[in-house]
């Protein structure tokens, strides 16, 4: 099955050339690079159709205000962070934490050009201080740049170093 998806991705890349995508799309007043972004065909199509995480976007529009301070755990490709920054404005602050080095590195290239928006690579926990027992874990990437799984409370320690972000650190 993985092989079939890989073949499909390669075919779509050649059947839908790069120049057919718009350079930028606007989602909830946030400008999102599309054409040159390393997103899959499926993610580009969802962004192009303005269907990316609609429920999450509705929620943050109801909750966030100008000047809000936001910690986003599991920032992924940064779309929600960009939309949140538009809502909170120049006086607000966004810290987005993402476990995938590849995803956080890319997100950082375009998100940190916005004042008051920071991307961190590591594991984020919505508690004041993470107990020591939870800092030993295994992490398995599932082959997709947007996916992975953390295995807590096992004897394996991740072969990759992840910085731990809790509310005390942030």
BAFI-861060 format. One record per residue: residue in one letter; residue number from 1; x, y, z negated of N, C-alpha, C in turn. Coordinates in nm, 2 decimals, padded with zeros to 4 digits. Layout:
BEGIN
A|NUM|X|Y|Z|X|Y|Z|X|Y|Z
...
% end
This chain:
BEGIN
X|1|00.08|-00.12|00.00|00.00|00.00|00.00|00.09|00.13|00.00
X|2|00.20|00.13|-00.08|00.28|00.24|-00.09|00.35|00.27|00.05
X|3|00.38|00.16|00.12|00.44|00.17|00.25|00.34|00.23|00.35
X|4|00.21|00.20|00.34|00.11|00.26|00.43|00.10|00.41|00.40
X|5|00.10|00.45|00.28|00.09|00.59|00.25|00.21|00.67|00.30
X|6|00.33|00.60|00.29|00.45|00.66|00.34|00.44|00.69|00.49
X|7|00.40|00.58|00.56|00.38|00.59|00.71|00.28|00.70|00.74
X|8|00.17|00.71|00.66|00.07|00.81|00.69|00.13|00.95|00.67
X|9|00.21|00.97|00.56|00.27|01.10|00.54|00.36|01.14|00.65
X|10|00.44|01.05|00.70|00.53|01.08|00.81|00.45|01.11|00.94
X|11|00.35|01.04|00.97|00.26|01.06|01.09|00.19|01.20|01.08
X|12|00.14|01.23|00.96|00.07|01.36|00.95|00.17|01.48|00.96
X|13|00.29|01.46|00.92|00.39|01.56|00.93|00.42|01.59|01.08
X|14|00.42|01.49|01.16|00.45|01.51|01.30|00.32|01.55|01.38
X|15|00.21|01.50|01.34|00.08|01.53|01.42|00.03|01.67|01.39
X|16|00.06|01.72|01.27|00.02|01.86|01.23|00.15|01.94|01.21
X|17|00.20|02.00|01.31|00.32|02.07|01.30|00.31|02.19|01.20
X|18|00.43|02.22|01.14|00.44|02.32|01.04|00.38|02.46|01.08
X|19|00.40|02.50|01.21|00.35|02.63|01.25|00.20|02.64|01.25
X|20|00.13|02.53|01.24|-00.02|02.54|01.24|-00.08|02.58|01.11
X|21|00.00|02.57|01.00|-00.04|02.61|00.87|-00.02|02.76|00.85
X|22|-00.12|02.83|00.79|-00.09|02.97|00.76|00.03|02.99|00.66
X|23|00.10|03.10|00.68|00.21|03.12|00.59|00.17|03.13|00.45
X|24|00.06|03.19|00.42|00.01|03.22|00.28|-00.14|03.20|00.28
X|25|-00.19|03.14|00.16|-00.33|03.14|00.14|-00.35|03.22|00.01
X|26|-00.47|03.27|-00.01|-00.51|03.35|-00.13|-00.61|03.27|-00.21
X|27|-00.58|03.23|-00.33|-00.67|03.16|-00.42|-00.69|03.25|-00.54
X|28|-00.81|03.29|-00.56|-00.85|03.38|-00.68|-00.75|03.49|-00.69
X|29|-00.72|03.56|-00.58|-00.63|03.68|-00.58|-00.48|03.65|-00.59
X|30|-00.45|03.52|-00.60|-00.31|03.48|-00.61|-00.26|03.44|-00.47
X|31|-00.15|03.49|-00.43|-00.09|03.45|-00.30|-00.01|03.33|-00.32
X|32|-00.04|03.22|-00.24|00.03|03.09|-00.25|00.09|03.06|-00.12
X|33|00.23|03.04|-00.12|00.30|03.00|00.00|00.25|02.87|00.05
X|34|00.22|02.85|00.18|00.17|02.72|00.22|00.26|02.66|00.33
X|35|00.29|02.74|00.43|00.36|02.68|00.55|00.49|02.62|00.51
X|36|00.57|02.69|00.44|00.71|02.65|00.40|00.72|02.57|00.27
X|37|00.60|02.55|00.21|00.60|02.48|00.08|00.62|02.33|00.10
X|38|00.69|02.26|00.00|00.71|02.12|00.02|00.59|02.03|-00.02
X|39|00.47|02.08|-00.01|00.35|02.01|-00.05|00.32|01.90|00.06
X|40|00.25|01.80|00.02|00.20|01.70|00.11|00.09|01.76|00.20
X|41|00.06|01.69|00.30|-00.05|01.73|00.39|-00.18|01.74|00.31
X|42|-00.20|01.65|00.22|-00.33|01.65|00.14|-00.34|01.77|00.05
X|43|-00.23|01.81|-00.01|-00.23|01.92|-00.10|-00.24|02.05|-00.02
X|44|-00.17|02.06|00.10|-00.19|02.18|00.18|-00.33|02.19|00.23
X|45|-00.39|02.08|00.26|-00.53|02.09|00.31|-00.63|02.14|00.20
X|46|-00.61|02.09|00.08|-00.69|02.13|-00.04|-00.67|02.28|-00.07
X|47|-00.54|02.32|-00.06|-00.51|02.46|-00.08|-00.57|02.55|00.03
X|48|-00.56|02.50|00.15|-00.62|02.58|00.27|-00.77|02.59|00.26
X|49|-00.83|02.49|00.21|-00.98|02.49|00.19|-01.02|02.56|00.06
X|50|-00.93|02.60|-00.02|-00.96|02.67|-00.15|-01.03|02.57|-00.24
X|51|-00.99|02.45|-00.24|-01.06|02.35|-00.33|-00.96|02.29|-00.43
X|52|-00.86|02.37|-00.46|-00.76|02.32|-00.56|-00.81|02.34|-00.70
X|53|-00.82|02.24|-00.78|-00.86|02.24|-00.92|-00.97|02.35|-00.95
X|54|-01.08|02.33|-00.89|-01.19|02.43|-00.90|-01.24|02.44|-01.04
X|55|-01.26|02.33|-01.11|-01.31|02.33|-01.25|-01.21|02.40|-01.34
X|56|-01.08|02.38|-01.33|-00.98|02.44|-01.41|-00.98|02.59|-01.38
X|57|-01.00|02.63|-01.26|-01.00|02.78|-01.22|-01.12|02.84|-01.28
X|58|-01.23|02.78|-01.28|-01.36|02.84|-01.33|-01.34|02.85|-01.49
X|59|-01.28|02.76|-01.55|-01.25|02.76|-01.70|-01.16|02.88|-01.73
X|60|-01.05|02.89|-01.66|-00.96|03.00|-01.70|-01.02|03.14|-01.67
X|61|-01.10|03.15|-01.57|-01.17|03.28|-01.54|-01.26|03.32|-01.66
X|62|-01.32|03.22|-01.72|-01.41|03.25|-01.84|-01.33|03.28|-01.97
X|63|-01.22|03.22|-01.98|-01.14|03.22|-02.11|-01.04|03.34|-02.11
X|64|-00.97|03.35|-02.00|-00.85|03.45|-02.01|-00.90|03.59|-01.98
X|65|-00.83|03.68|-02.04|-00.85|03.83|-02.03|-00.72|03.90|-02.00
X|66|-00.73|04.02|-01.96|-00.61|04.11|-01.95|-00.53|04.10|-02.08
X|67|-00.40|04.08|-02.07|-00.31|04.08|-02.18|-00.30|03.95|-02.26
X|68|-00.38|03.84|-02.21|-00.37|03.71|-02.28|-00.23|03.65|-02.26
X|69|-00.20|03.57|-02.36|-00.07|03.49|-02.36|-00.11|03.34|-02.34
X|70|-00.05|03.28|-02.24|-00.09|03.14|-02.21|00.03|03.05|-02.21
X|71|00.01|02.93|-02.26|00.10|02.82|-02.25|00.03|02.71|-02.17
X|72|00.09|02.68|-02.05|00.03|02.58|-01.96|00.12|02.46|-01.97
X|73|00.06|02.35|-02.02|00.13|02.22|-02.03|00.10|02.13|-01.91
X|74|00.20|02.09|-01.84|00.17|02.01|-01.72|00.15|02.11|-01.60
X|75|00.24|02.20|-01.58|00.22|02.31|-01.48|00.21|02.26|-01.34
X|76|00.25|02.14|-01.30|00.25|02.09|-01.17|00.31|02.19|-01.07
X|77|00.24|02.22|-00.96|00.30|02.30|-00.85|00.28|02.45|-00.88
X|78|00.22|02.49|-00.98|00.22|02.63|-01.02|00.10|02.71|-00.98
X|79|00.00|02.65|-00.92|-00.12|02.73|-00.87|-00.20|02.79|-00.98
X|80|-00.22|02.71|-01.08|-00.30|02.76|-01.20|-00.22|02.86|-01.27
X|81|-00.09|02.85|-01.28|-00.01|02.96|-01.34|-00.02|03.09|-01.26
X|82|-00.02|03.08|-01.13|-00.03|03.20|-01.05|-00.16|03.26|-01.06
X|83|-00.27|03.18|-01.06|-00.40|03.23|-01.08|-00.42|03.30|-01.22
X|84|-00.37|03.23|-01.32|-00.37|03.28|-01.46|-00.30|03.42|-01.47
X|85|-00.19|03.43|-01.40|-00.11|03.56|-01.41|-00.19|03.67|-01.34
X|86|-00.26|03.64|-01.24|-00.35|03.74|-01.18|-00.46|03.79|-01.28
X|87|-00.51|03.70|-01.36|-00.61|03.73|-01.45|-00.55|03.81|-01.57
X|88|-00.44|03.77|-01.63|-00.39|03.83|-01.75|-00.31|03.96|-01.71
X|89|-00.27|03.98|-01.59|-00.21|04.11|-01.55|-00.07|04.13|-01.60
X|90|-00.02|04.25|-01.58|00.12|04.28|-01.62|00.14|04.27|-01.77
X|91|00.04|04.30|-01.85|00.05|04.29|-01.99|00.04|04.15|-02.05
X|92|00.01|04.05|-01.97|-00.01|03.92|-02.02|00.12|03.84|-02.00
X|93|00.13|03.72|-02.05|00.24|03.63|-02.05|00.20|03.49|-02.02
X|94|00.27|03.42|-01.93|00.24|03.28|-01.90|00.37|03.20|-01.91
X|95|00.37|03.09|-01.98|00.48|03.00|-01.99|00.42|02.87|-01.94
X|96|00.48|02.82|-01.83|00.43|02.69|-01.77|00.54|02.58|-01.79
X|97|00.50|02.47|-01.85|00.59|02.36|-01.88|00.56|02.24|-01.79
X|98|00.65|02.19|-01.72|00.63|02.08|-01.62|00.75|01.98|-01.64
X|99|00.71|01.85|-01.65|00.81|01.74|-01.67|00.90|01.71|-01.55
X|100|00.84|01.73|-01.43|00.92|01.69|-01.31|01.02|01.80|-01.27
X|101|01.14|01.77|-01.27|01.25|01.86|-01.24|01.23|01.92|-01.09
X|102|01.19|01.83|-01.00|01.17|01.88|-00.86|01.06|01.98|-00.85
X|103|00.95|01.95|-00.92|00.83|02.04|-00.91|00.86|02.17|-00.99
X|104|00.92|02.16|-01.10|00.95|02.28|-01.18|01.05|02.37|-01.11
X|105|01.15|02.31|-01.04|01.25|02.39|-00.97|01.18|02.46|-00.86
X|106|01.09|02.39|-00.78|01.03|02.46|-00.67|00.93|02.57|-00.73
X|107|00.85|02.54|-00.83|00.76|02.64|-00.88|00.83|02.76|-00.93
X|108|00.95|02.74|-00.99|01.03|02.85|-01.04|01.07|02.95|-00.93
X|109|01.09|02.90|-00.81|01.14|02.98|-00.70|01.04|03.09|-00.66
X|110|00.91|03.06|-00.68|00.81|03.16|-00.64|00.73|03.22|-00.75
X|111|00.72|03.15|-00.86|00.65|03.20|-00.97|00.72|03.30|-01.06
X|112|00.85|03.28|-01.08|00.93|03.37|-01.16|00.96|03.50|-01.10
X|113|00.92|03.52|-00.98|00.93|03.66|-00.92|00.82|03.75|-00.98
X|114|00.72|03.69|-01.05|00.62|03.76|-01.11|00.66|03.79|-01.26
X|115|00.66|03.92|-01.29|00.70|03.95|-01.43|00.61|03.89|-01.53
X|116|00.67|03.83|-01.64|00.58|03.77|-01.74|00.54|03.63|-01.71
X|117|00.60|03.56|-01.62|00.56|03.43|-01.58|00.69|03.34|-01.58
X|118|00.70|03.24|-01.67|00.82|03.16|-01.69|00.78|03.02|-01.67
X|119|00.87|02.94|-01.60|00.86|02.80|-01.57|00.97|02.73|-01.65
X|120|00.93|02.63|-01.73|01.02|02.55|-01.81|01.01|02.40|-01.77
X|121|01.12|02.33|-01.76|01.12|02.19|-01.73|01.13|02.11|-01.86
X|122|01.04|02.03|-01.89|01.04|01.95|-02.01|00.91|01.89|-02.04
X|123|00.89|01.84|-02.16|00.76|01.79|-02.21|00.70|01.88|-02.30
X|124|00.58|01.92|-02.28|00.51|02.02|-02.37|00.41|01.95|-02.46
X|125|00.41|01.99|-02.58|00.32|01.93|-02.68|00.23|02.05|-02.74
X|126|00.10|02.03|-02.75|00.02|02.14|-02.81|00.01|02.13|-02.96
X|127|00.13|02.12|-03.03|00.14|02.12|-03.17|00.25|02.21|-03.21
X|128|00.25|02.26|-03.34|00.35|02.35|-03.38|00.49|02.29|-03.38
X|129|00.50|02.17|-03.43|00.63|02.10|-03.43|00.61|01.95|-03.40
X|130|00.69|01.90|-03.31|00.68|01.76|-03.27|00.75|01.67|-03.37
X|131|00.69|01.57|-03.43|00.76|01.48|-03.52|00.87|01.41|-03.45
X|132|00.98|01.38|-03.51|01.10|01.32|-03.45|01.06|01.19|-03.38
X|133|00.97|01.11|-03.44|00.94|00.98|-03.38|00.89|00.99|-03.23
X|134|00.83|01.11|-03.20|00.78|01.12|-03.06|00.88|01.18|-02.97
X|135|01.00|01.20|-03.01|01.10|01.26|-02.92|01.18|01.15|-02.85
X|136|01.15|01.02|-02.89|01.22|00.91|-02.82|01.11|00.84|-02.73
X|137|01.14|00.84|-02.60|01.04|00.79|-02.51|01.10|00.75|-02.38
X|138|01.03|00.67|-02.30|01.07|00.64|-02.17|00.98|00.72|-02.07
X|139|01.04|00.76|-01.96|00.96|00.83|-01.86|00.98|00.77|-01.72
X|140|00.87|00.74|-01.65|00.88|00.67|-01.53|00.82|00.76|-01.42
X|141|00.89|00.79|-01.32|00.84|00.86|-01.21|00.77|00.76|-01.12
X|142|00.65|00.80|-01.07|00.58|00.70|-00.99|00.60|00.71|-00.84
X|143|00.71|00.79|-00.80|00.74|00.80|-00.66|00.68|00.92|-00.59
X|144|00.59|00.98|-00.66|00.52|01.10|-00.61|00.57|01.22|-00.69
X|145|00.61|01.33|-00.62|00.66|01.44|-00.69|00.57|01.50|-00.80
X|146|00.44|01.47|-00.79|00.35|01.52|-00.88|00.31|01.42|-00.99
X|147|00.38|01.31|-01.00|00.33|01.21|-01.09|00.44|01.15|-01.18
X|148|00.41|01.09|-01.29|00.50|01.02|-01.37|00.42|00.98|-01.50
X|149|00.49|00.89|-01.58|00.42|00.84|-01.70|00.52|00.84|-01.81
X|150|00.48|00.89|-01.93|00.56|00.89|-02.05|00.51|00.77|-02.13
X|151|00.61|00.69|-02.18|00.58|00.58|-02.27|00.64|00.61|-02.41
X|152|00.56|00.65|-02.50|00.60|00.69|-02.64|00.61|00.56|-02.72
X|153|00.68|00.58|-02.83|00.68|00.47|-02.94|00.73|00.34|-02.88
X|154|00.82|00.34|-02.79|00.88|00.21|-02.75|01.03|00.22|-02.77
X|155|01.10|00.11|-02.75|01.24|00.11|-02.78|01.33|00.17|-02.67
X|156|01.27|00.20|-02.55|01.35|00.26|-02.45|01.35|00.41|-02.46
X|157|01.47|00.46|-02.43|01.48|00.61|-02.43|01.50|00.65|-02.28
X|158|01.44|00.75|-02.24|01.44|00.79|-02.11|01.59|00.81|-02.06
X|159|01.61|00.77|-01.94|01.75|00.79|-01.88|01.76|00.94|-01.83
X|160|01.66|01.01|-01.83|01.67|01.15|-01.80|01.64|01.23|-01.93
X|161|01.72|01.34|-01.94|01.70|01.42|-02.06|01.58|01.52|-02.04
X|162|01.49|01.52|-02.13|01.38|01.61|-02.12|01.38|01.70|-02.24
X|163|01.38|01.83|-02.22|01.37|01.92|-02.33|01.23|01.91|-02.39
X|164|01.21|01.92|-02.52|01.08|01.91|-02.58|01.04|02.05|-02.61
X|165|00.92|02.09|-02.57|00.86|02.22|-02.60|00.74|02.20|-02.68
X|166|00.74|02.25|-02.81|00.63|02.26|-02.89|00.60|02.41|-02.92
X|167|00.49|02.44|-02.99|00.46|02.58|-03.01|00.56|02.65|-03.09
X|168|00.63|02.59|-03.18|00.74|02.65|-03.25|00.85|02.70|-03.16
X|169|00.89|02.62|-03.06|00.99|02.65|-02.97|00.95|02.76|-02.87
X|170|00.83|02.74|-02.82|00.78|02.84|-02.72|00.76|02.97|-02.79
% end
